[in-house]
């Protein structure tokens, strides 16, 4: 990667934290481990995020926010606690162009920036009951719980290294189990404990209450073709052969507005706050094209 010292020459100390933060967010890597292409991308992201932070910190709103030193101490300690000891912490910071002091300065700025955005978000509109109801009516499909099925399973695996688990032997065994289970579903749990090689055998083969799409495709297709109380024919997957019992069918249902109201209100309020923040930041950049760092 390019020389880190050269890349940060003339940059304020807090800028190095933006480099590191963007490297971790984009590539889950420390700066020394980035290749040239990755490093250039991180620099572009850091330029934008640091510039935006600097603009916000020079805004009138910044004077309304007070960050207690204890909060900065806690944020710094939280990062330090990720390391086995203080020496490793200091060495890692040094490799990324930071010291504990410069990191503390950067965290102070970050907390102040977050505080400013929270202040701006508080100006957003308040979501009322009519807003919630309109959203619910226009997005009813989002509040439909899909059909689910309460299912048990018996699995016999195929493993040609063992005579008792060779393909033909397993197929014969699963057919025999199916014959015992069909028409006698009350015994399915007992048969699962006796014959199933799935970890669920100890619980009588219980897989739970599942929507479509949670199992292997061939198992899903078979399960959702069953009636309540019906046992499937043997179904082959890469694991072996399965028998499924559909114990109960829970039809799809619409979640009522009463139950969905709190979730909708929170979602709409958070969206309004984000939009308010975005608009403020946009205006900030437009009205203040140049800013000292």
Short mmCIF file of the C-alpha atoms (twelve columns), coordinates in Angstrom:
data_MODEL
# 
_entry.id   MODEL 
# 
loop_
_atom_site.group_PDB 
_atom_site.id 
_atom_site.type_symbol 
_atom_site.label_atom_id 
_atom_site.label_alt_id 
_atom_site.label_comp_id 
_atom_site.label_asym_id 
_atom_site.label_seq_id 
_atom_site.Cartn_x 
_atom_site.Cartn_y 
_atom_site.Cartn_z 
_atom_site.pdbx_PDB_model_num 
ATOM 1   C CA . UNK A 1   0.000   0.000   0.000  1 
ATOM 2   C CA . UNK A 2   1.122   3.647   -0.351 1 
ATOM 3   C CA . UNK A 3   3.225   5.152   2.403  1 
ATOM 4   C CA . UNK A 4   0.837   6.024   5.225  1 
ATOM 5   C CA . UNK A 5   2.954   8.852   6.605  1 
ATOM 6   C CA . UNK A 6   3.015   10.531  3.187  1 
ATOM 7   C CA . UNK A 7   -0.742  10.038  2.727  1 
ATOM 8   C CA . UNK A 8   -1.617  11.815  5.992  1 
ATOM 9   C CA . UNK A 9   1.047   14.523  5.723  1 
ATOM 10  C CA . UNK A 10  -0.539  17.886  6.482  1 
ATOM 11  C CA . UNK A 11  -3.807  16.294  7.589  1 
ATOM 12  C CA . UNK A 12  -5.210  17.031  11.065 1 
ATOM 13  C CA . UNK A 13  -4.943  14.202  13.588 1 
ATOM 14  C CA . UNK A 14  -8.676  13.466  13.631 1 
ATOM 15  C CA . UNK A 15  -8.551  12.792  9.876  1 
ATOM 16  C CA . UNK A 16  -6.525  9.642   10.558 1 
ATOM 17  C CA . UNK A 17  -9.414  8.270   12.583 1 
ATOM 18  C CA . UNK A 18  -11.687 8.784   9.580  1 
ATOM 19  C CA . UNK A 19  -9.231  6.837   7.463  1 
ATOM 20  C CA . UNK A 20  -9.222  3.966   9.926  1 
ATOM 21  C CA . UNK A 21  -12.991 4.006   10.480 1 
ATOM 22  C CA . UNK A 22  -13.700 3.932   6.746  1 
ATOM 23  C CA . UNK A 23  -11.148 1.169   6.206  1 
ATOM 24  C CA . UNK A 24  -12.840 -0.980  8.833  1 
ATOM 25  C CA . UNK A 25  -16.330 -0.216  7.515  1 
ATOM 26  C CA . UNK A 26  -15.515 -0.820  3.855  1 
ATOM 27  C CA . UNK A 27  -12.976 -3.644  4.022  1 
ATOM 28  C CA . UNK A 28  -12.794 -4.856  7.644  1 
ATOM 29  C CA . UNK A 29  -9.048  -4.128  7.518  1 
ATOM 30  C CA . UNK A 30  -6.574  -1.872  9.287  1 
ATOM 31  C CA . UNK A 31  -4.831  0.688   7.096  1 
ATOM 32  C CA . UNK A 32  -1.521  -1.217  6.726  1 
ATOM 33  C CA . UNK A 33  -3.392  -4.193  5.271  1 
ATOM 34  C CA . UNK A 34  -5.096  -2.296  2.431  1 
ATOM 35  C CA . UNK A 35  -3.901  -2.578  -1.131 1 
ATOM 36  C CA . UNK A 36  -3.444  0.579   -3.221 1 
ATOM 37  C CA . UNK A 37  -6.925  0.473   -4.761 1 
ATOM 38  C CA . UNK A 38  -8.575  -0.053  -1.390 1 
ATOM 39  C CA . UNK A 39  -6.510  2.679   0.216  1 
ATOM 40  C CA . UNK A 40  -7.456  5.195   -2.477 1 
ATOM 41  C CA . UNK A 41  -11.125 4.393   -1.956 1 
ATOM 42  C CA . UNK A 42  -10.759 4.782   1.792  1 
ATOM 43  C CA . UNK A 43  -9.095  8.166   1.303  1 
ATOM 44  C CA . UNK A 44  -12.001 9.354   -0.844 1 
ATOM 45  C CA . UNK A 45  -14.515 8.235   1.767  1 
ATOM 46  C CA . UNK A 46  -12.477 9.794   4.583  1 
ATOM 47  C CA . UNK A 47  -12.214 13.084  2.698  1 
ATOM 48  C CA . UNK A 48  -16.000 13.256  2.468  1 
ATOM 49  C CA . UNK A 49  -16.789 12.136  6.013  1 
ATOM 50  C CA . UNK A 50  -14.165 14.360  7.633  1 
ATOM 51  C CA . UNK A 51  -15.213 17.383  5.585  1 
ATOM 52  C CA . UNK A 52  -18.853 16.835  6.510  1 
ATOM 53  C CA . UNK A 53  -17.992 16.425  10.171 1 
ATOM 54  C CA . UNK A 54  -15.924 19.626  10.069 1 
ATOM 55  C CA . UNK A 55  -18.817 21.542  8.502  1 
ATOM 56  C CA . UNK A 56  -21.209 20.321  11.191 1 
ATOM 57  C CA . UNK A 57  -18.806 21.196  14.001 1 
ATOM 58  C CA . UNK A 58  -18.660 24.802  12.760 1 
ATOM 59  C CA . UNK A 59  -22.441 25.113  12.471 1 
ATOM 60  C CA . UNK A 60  -24.563 27.140  14.963 1 
ATOM 61  C CA . UNK A 61  -26.038 23.848  16.215 1 
ATOM 62  C CA . UNK A 62  -22.635 22.733  17.488 1 
ATOM 63  C CA . UNK A 63  -22.652 25.402  20.186 1 
ATOM 64  C CA . UNK A 64  -25.820 23.836  21.634 1 
ATOM 65  C CA . UNK A 65  -24.195 20.445  22.247 1 
ATOM 66  C CA . UNK A 66  -22.016 19.612  25.236 1 
ATOM 67  C CA . UNK A 67  -20.096 16.349  25.386 1 
ATOM 68  C CA . UNK A 68  -19.010 15.451  28.896 1 
ATOM 69  C CA . UNK A 69  -15.398 14.227  29.213 1 
ATOM 70  C CA . UNK A 70  -16.712 11.058  30.851 1 
ATOM 71  C CA . UNK A 71  -18.501 10.079  27.626 1 
ATOM 72  C CA . UNK A 72  -15.280 10.448  25.675 1 
ATOM 73  C CA . UNK A 73  -13.438 8.414   28.309 1 
ATOM 74  C CA . UNK A 74  -16.023 5.645   28.007 1 
ATOM 75  C CA . UNK A 75  -15.782 5.610   24.202 1 
ATOM 76  C CA . UNK A 76  -11.989 5.442   24.360 1 
ATOM 77  C CA . UNK A 77  -12.059 2.682   26.970 1 
ATOM 78  C CA . UNK A 78  -14.542 0.674   24.926 1 
ATOM 79  C CA . UNK A 79  -12.041 0.568   22.066 1 
ATOM 80  C CA . UNK A 80  -9.089  -0.148  24.355 1 
ATOM 81  C CA . UNK A 81  -10.968 -3.069  25.916 1 
ATOM 82  C CA . UNK A 82  -10.921 -4.867  22.562 1 
ATOM 83  C CA . UNK A 83  -7.180  -5.408  22.993 1 
ATOM 84  C CA . UNK A 84  -5.419  -7.836  25.344 1 
ATOM 85  C CA . UNK A 85  -3.393  -5.041  26.931 1 
ATOM 86  C CA . UNK A 86  -2.470  -1.367  26.657 1 
ATOM 87  C CA . UNK A 87  0.728   -2.114  24.738 1 
ATOM 88  C CA . UNK A 88  -1.130  -3.909  21.932 1 
ATOM 89  C CA . UNK A 89  -3.654  -1.071  21.861 1 
ATOM 90  C CA . UNK A 90  -0.929  1.564   21.501 1 
ATOM 91  C CA . UNK A 91  0.978   -0.412  18.863 1 
ATOM 92  C CA . UNK A 92  -2.129  -0.922  16.747 1 
ATOM 93  C CA . UNK A 93  -2.975  2.771   16.956 1 
ATOM 94  C CA . UNK A 94  0.553   3.679   15.930 1 
ATOM 95  C CA . UNK A 95  0.356   1.426   12.875 1 
ATOM 96  C CA . UNK A 96  -2.729  3.370   11.823 1 
ATOM 97  C CA . UNK A 97  -1.180  6.789   12.406 1 
ATOM 98  C CA . UNK A 98  -2.891  7.401   15.750 1 
ATOM 99  C CA . UNK A 99  -2.059  7.761   19.425 1 
ATOM 100 C CA . UNK A 100 -4.409  7.472   22.416 1 
ATOM 101 C CA . UNK A 101 -4.512  11.280  22.590 1 
ATOM 102 C CA . UNK A 102 -5.360  11.792  18.920 1 
ATOM 103 C CA . UNK A 103 -7.923  9.007   19.093 1 
ATOM 104 C CA . UNK A 104 -9.515  10.736  22.053 1 
ATOM 105 C CA . UNK A 105 -9.709  13.982  20.066 1 
ATOM 106 C CA . UNK A 106 -11.318 12.131  17.162 1 
ATOM 107 C CA . UNK A 107 -13.869 10.468  19.428 1 
ATOM 108 C CA . UNK A 108 -14.713 13.854  20.957 1 
ATOM 109 C CA . UNK A 109 -15.450 15.168  17.468 1 
ATOM 110 C CA . UNK A 110 -17.451 12.070  16.538 1 
ATOM 111 C CA . UNK A 111 -19.621 12.283  19.654 1 
ATOM 112 C CA . UNK A 112 -20.214 15.973  19.035 1 
ATOM 113 C CA . UNK A 113 -21.174 15.270  15.422 1 
ATOM 114 C CA . UNK A 114 -23.620 12.572  16.550 1 
ATOM 115 C CA . UNK A 115 -25.083 14.972  19.099 1 
ATOM 116 C CA . UNK A 116 -25.597 17.615  16.428 1 
ATOM 117 C CA . UNK A 117 -27.402 15.131  14.189 1 
ATOM 118 C CA . UNK A 118 -29.634 14.092  17.079 1 
ATOM 119 C CA . UNK A 119 -30.436 17.754  17.682 1 
ATOM 120 C CA . UNK A 120 -31.314 18.215  14.007 1 
ATOM 121 C CA . UNK A 121 -33.399 15.024  14.010 1 
ATOM 122 C CA . UNK A 122 -35.529 16.409  16.846 1 
ATOM 123 C CA . UNK A 123 -36.828 19.043  14.404 1 
ATOM 124 C CA . UNK A 124 -38.451 16.429  12.193 1 
ATOM 125 C CA . UNK A 125 -42.213 16.172  11.926 1 
ATOM 126 C CA . UNK A 126 -44.101 14.201  14.532 1 
ATOM 127 C CA . UNK A 127 -45.818 11.138  13.092 1 
ATOM 128 C CA . UNK A 128 -49.516 11.128  13.943 1 
ATOM 129 C CA . UNK A 129 -52.224 8.490   13.887 1 
ATOM 130 C CA . UNK A 130 -53.391 9.531   10.417 1 
ATOM 131 C CA . UNK A 131 -49.850 9.067   9.037  1 
ATOM 132 C CA . UNK A 132 -49.728 5.605   10.575 1 
ATOM 133 C CA . UNK A 133 -53.122 4.603   9.221  1 
ATOM 134 C CA . UNK A 134 -52.350 5.859   5.713  1 
ATOM 135 C CA . UNK A 135 -49.092 3.900   5.647  1 
ATOM 136 C CA . UNK A 136 -50.869 0.771   6.844  1 
ATOM 137 C CA . UNK A 137 -53.614 1.046   4.209  1 
ATOM 138 C CA . UNK A 138 -51.136 1.685   1.401  1 
ATOM 139 C CA . UNK A 139 -48.807 -1.157  2.449  1 
ATOM 140 C CA . UNK A 140 -51.157 -3.884  3.638  1 
ATOM 141 C CA . UNK A 141 -49.080 -6.578  1.938  1 
ATOM 142 C CA . UNK A 142 -46.217 -5.799  4.313  1 
ATOM 143 C CA . UNK A 143 -48.373 -6.712  7.266  1 
ATOM 144 C CA . UNK A 144 -49.422 -10.163 6.127  1 
ATOM 145 C CA . UNK A 145 -48.055 -13.098 8.075  1 
ATOM 146 C CA . UNK A 146 -47.447 -16.009 5.683  1 
ATOM 147 C CA . UNK A 147 -48.962 -19.446 6.098  1 
ATOM 148 C CA . UNK A 148 -46.899 -21.631 8.406  1 
ATOM 149 C CA . UNK A 149 -46.922 -25.334 9.197  1 
ATOM 150 C CA . UNK A 150 -46.089 -27.189 12.386 1 
ATOM 151 C CA . UNK A 151 -43.818 -29.997 11.253 1 
ATOM 152 C CA . UNK A 152 -41.946 -33.037 12.519 1 
ATOM 153 C CA . UNK A 153 -39.252 -34.939 10.639 1 
ATOM 154 C CA . UNK A 154 -37.635 -38.347 10.496 1 
ATOM 155 C CA . UNK A 155 -34.277 -38.409 8.715  1 
ATOM 156 C CA . UNK A 156 -32.245 -41.452 7.741  1 
ATOM 157 C CA . UNK A 157 -28.891 -40.521 6.234  1 
ATOM 158 C CA . UNK A 158 -27.120 -42.175 3.327  1 
ATOM 159 C CA . UNK A 159 -23.462 -43.075 3.847  1 
ATOM 160 C CA . UNK A 160 -22.047 -45.755 1.585  1 
ATOM 161 C CA . UNK A 161 -19.125 -46.301 3.970  1 
ATOM 162 C CA . UNK A 162 -21.495 -48.216 6.247  1 
ATOM 163 C CA . UNK A 163 -23.539 -51.217 5.158  1 
ATOM 164 C CA . UNK A 164 -26.585 -50.167 7.195  1 
ATOM 165 C CA . UNK A 165 -26.576 -46.701 5.585  1 
ATOM 166 C CA . UNK A 166 -26.103 -47.630 1.963  1 
ATOM 167 C CA . UNK A 167 -28.634 -46.143 -0.426 1 
ATOM 168 C CA . UNK A 168 -30.843 -49.190 -1.052 1 
ATOM 169 C CA . UNK A 169 -30.845 -50.172 2.622  1 
ATOM 170 C CA . UNK A 170 -31.823 -46.669 3.724  1 
ATOM 171 C CA . UNK A 171 -34.573 -46.462 1.115  1 
ATOM 172 C CA . UNK A 172 -36.029 -49.748 2.307  1 
ATOM 173 C CA . UNK A 173 -35.829 -48.609 5.943  1 
ATOM 174 C CA . UNK A 174 -37.502 -45.242 5.343  1 
ATOM 175 C CA . UNK A 175 -40.317 -46.934 3.431  1 
ATOM 176 C CA . UNK A 176 -40.862 -49.269 6.369  1 
ATOM 177 C CA . UNK A 177 -40.971 -46.341 8.791  1 
ATOM 178 C CA . UNK A 178 -43.382 -44.504 6.481  1 
ATOM 179 C CA . UNK A 179 -45.699 -47.499 6.507  1 
ATOM 180 C CA . UNK A 180 -45.725 -47.462 10.315 1 
ATOM 181 C CA . UNK A 181 -46.354 -43.711 10.484 1 
ATOM 182 C CA . UNK A 182 -49.032 -43.422 7.819  1 
ATOM 183 C CA . UNK A 183 -52.445 -43.587 9.412  1 
ATOM 184 C CA . UNK A 184 -50.888 -43.599 12.867 1 
ATOM 185 C CA . UNK A 185 -49.509 -40.075 13.199 1 
ATOM 186 C CA . UNK A 186 -49.686 -40.140 17.002 1 
ATOM 187 C CA . UNK A 187 -46.731 -42.537 16.857 1 
ATOM 188 C CA . UNK A 188 -44.631 -40.224 14.653 1 
ATOM 189 C CA . UNK A 189 -42.753 -38.676 17.586 1 
ATOM 190 C CA . UNK A 190 -41.961 -42.118 18.997 1 
ATOM 191 C CA . UNK A 191 -40.769 -43.309 15.586 1 
ATOM 192 C CA . UNK A 192 -38.591 -40.193 15.249 1 
ATOM 193 C CA . UNK A 193 -36.932 -40.869 18.607 1 
ATOM 194 C CA . UNK A 194 -36.369 -44.474 17.570 1 
ATOM 195 C CA . UNK A 195 -35.192 -44.110 13.973 1 
ATOM 196 C CA . UNK A 196 -34.337 -40.505 13.076 1 
ATOM 197 C CA . UNK A 197 -30.689 -39.491 12.688 1 
ATOM 198 C CA . UNK A 198 -31.533 -35.798 12.918 1 
ATOM 199 C CA . UNK A 199 -30.600 -33.947 16.156 1 
ATOM 200 C CA . UNK A 200 -34.332 -33.241 16.555 1 
ATOM 201 C CA . UNK A 201 -34.933 -36.952 17.234 1 
ATOM 202 C CA . UNK A 202 -34.695 -36.364 20.996 1 
ATOM 203 C CA . UNK A 203 -37.666 -33.994 20.688 1 
ATOM 204 C CA . UNK A 204 -39.718 -36.400 18.621 1 
ATOM 205 C CA . UNK A 205 -38.549 -34.884 15.338 1 
ATOM 206 C CA . UNK A 206 -39.922 -31.389 16.026 1 
ATOM 207 C CA . UNK A 207 -38.764 -28.837 13.457 1 
ATOM 208 C CA . UNK A 208 -41.155 -26.157 14.648 1 
ATOM 209 C CA . UNK A 209 -43.665 -23.861 13.004 1 
ATOM 210 C CA . UNK A 210 -42.169 -22.965 9.618  1 
ATOM 211 C CA . UNK A 211 -43.081 -20.708 6.687  1 
ATOM 212 C CA . UNK A 212 -42.312 -21.741 3.123  1 
ATOM 213 C CA . UNK A 213 -38.623 -21.395 2.245  1 
ATOM 214 C CA . UNK A 214 -36.978 -22.585 5.460  1 
ATOM 215 C CA . UNK A 215 -36.221 -26.145 4.335  1 
ATOM 216 C CA . UNK A 216 -34.604 -27.769 1.323  1 
ATOM 217 C CA . UNK A 217 -36.715 -26.949 -1.760 1 
ATOM 218 C CA . UNK A 218 -37.922 -30.525 -2.144 1 
ATOM 219 C CA . UNK A 219 -38.907 -30.623 1.532  1 
ATOM 220 C CA . UNK A 220 -40.733 -27.310 1.265  1 
ATOM 221 C CA . UNK A 221 -42.638 -28.542 -1.784 1 
ATOM 222 C CA . UNK A 222 -43.666 -31.754 -0.032 1 
ATOM 223 C CA . UNK A 223 -44.576 -30.096 3.278  1 
ATOM 224 C CA . UNK A 224 -46.819 -27.472 1.735  1 
ATOM 225 C CA . UNK A 225 -48.616 -30.105 -0.338 1 
ATOM 226 C CA . UNK A 226 -49.662 -32.013 2.794  1 
ATOM 227 C CA . UNK A 227 -52.910 -31.700 4.671  1 
ATOM 228 C CA . UNK A 228 -52.904 -31.301 8.437  1 
ATOM 229 C CA . UNK A 229 -52.211 -34.664 10.065 1 
ATOM 230 C CA . UNK A 230 -50.720 -36.162 6.899  1 
ATOM 231 C CA . UNK A 231 -47.328 -37.881 6.552  1 
ATOM 232 C CA . UNK A 232 -45.292 -37.416 3.385  1 
ATOM 233 C CA . UNK A 233 -43.838 -40.110 1.198  1 
ATOM 234 C CA . UNK A 234 -40.043 -40.511 1.543  1 
ATOM 235 C CA . UNK A 235 -38.248 -37.420 0.216  1 
ATOM 236 C CA . UNK A 236 -34.638 -37.563 -0.942 1 
ATOM 237 C CA . UNK A 237 -32.153 -34.745 -0.325 1 
ATOM 238 C CA . UNK A 238 -28.365 -34.583 -0.187 1 
ATOM 239 C CA . UNK A 239 -28.604 -35.648 3.466  1 
ATOM 240 C CA . UNK A 240 -30.582 -38.822 2.852  1 
ATOM 241 C CA . UNK A 241 -34.291 -39.655 3.080  1 
ATOM 242 C CA . UNK A 242 -36.871 -37.693 5.049  1 
ATOM 243 C CA . UNK A 243 -40.405 -38.224 6.269  1 
ATOM 244 C CA . UNK A 244 -42.411 -35.152 7.211  1 
ATOM 245 C CA . UNK A 245 -45.504 -34.892 9.356  1 
ATOM 246 C CA . UNK A 246 -47.619 -31.770 8.951  1 
ATOM 247 C CA . UNK A 247 -49.171 -31.494 12.394 1 
ATOM 248 C CA . UNK A 248 -51.048 -28.251 11.943 1 
ATOM 249 C CA . UNK A 249 -51.594 -25.535 9.310  1 
ATOM 250 C CA . UNK A 250 -51.700 -21.891 10.372 1 
ATOM 251 C CA . UNK A 251 -53.270 -19.879 7.521  1 
ATOM 252 C CA . UNK A 252 -51.813 -16.600 6.345  1 
ATOM 253 C CA . UNK A 253 -53.319 -13.684 8.228  1 
ATOM 254 C CA . UNK A 254 -53.334 -9.931  8.189  1 
ATOM 255 C CA . UNK A 255 -51.660 -8.193  11.131 1 
ATOM 256 C CA . UNK A 256 -54.149 -5.663  12.485 1 
ATOM 257 C CA . UNK A 257 -53.460 -1.944  12.522 1 
ATOM 258 C CA . UNK A 258 -53.652 -2.046  16.314 1 
ATOM 259 C CA . UNK A 259 -50.783 -4.551  16.493 1 
ATOM 260 C CA . UNK A 260 -48.732 -2.881  13.763 1 
ATOM 261 C CA . UNK A 261 -49.212 0.712   14.930 1 
ATOM 262 C CA . UNK A 262 -46.168 1.000   17.196 1 
ATOM 263 C CA . UNK A 263 -43.850 -0.567  14.613 1 
ATOM 264 C CA . UNK A 264 -45.157 1.710   11.849 1 
ATOM 265 C CA . UNK A 265 -44.864 4.837   13.976 1 
ATOM 266 C CA . UNK A 266 -41.267 4.038   14.901 1 
ATOM 267 C CA . UNK A 267 -40.352 3.283   11.285 1 
ATOM 268 C CA . UNK A 268 -41.933 6.487   9.954  1 
ATOM 269 C CA . UNK A 269 -40.448 8.619   12.729 1 
ATOM 270 C CA . UNK A 270 -36.950 7.269   12.088 1 
ATOM 271 C CA . UNK A 271 -37.375 7.881   8.367  1 
ATOM 272 C CA . UNK A 272 -38.519 11.462  9.012  1 
ATOM 273 C CA . UNK A 273 -35.499 12.039  11.259 1 
ATOM 274 C CA . UNK A 274 -33.080 10.659  8.647  1 
ATOM 275 C CA . UNK A 275 -34.628 12.851  5.951  1 
ATOM 276 C CA . UNK A 276 -34.368 15.879  8.208  1 
ATOM 277 C CA . UNK A 277 -30.685 15.139  8.841  1 
ATOM 278 C CA . UNK A 278 -29.965 14.594  5.146  1 
ATOM 279 C CA . UNK A 279 -31.625 17.862  4.183  1 
ATOM 280 C CA . UNK A 280 -29.728 19.753  6.879  1 
ATOM 281 C CA . UNK A 281 -26.403 18.288  5.771  1 
ATOM 282 C CA . UNK A 282 -27.198 19.079  2.157  1 
ATOM 283 C CA . UNK A 283 -27.975 22.695  3.002  1 
ATOM 284 C CA . UNK A 284 -24.859 22.874  5.137  1 
ATOM 285 C CA . UNK A 285 -22.666 21.821  2.225  1 
ATOM 286 C CA . UNK A 286 -24.398 24.179  -0.177 1 
ATOM 287 C CA . UNK A 287 -24.202 27.233  2.076  1 
ATOM 288 C CA . UNK A 288 -20.640 26.559  3.309  1 
ATOM 289 C CA . UNK A 289 -18.500 25.413  0.354  1 
ATOM 290 C CA . UNK A 290 -15.220 25.994  2.135  1 
ATOM 291 C CA . UNK A 291 -14.369 25.175  5.710  1 
ATOM 292 C CA . UNK A 292 -11.195 24.999  7.697  1 
ATOM 293 C CA . UNK A 293 -10.482 21.641  9.317  1 
# 
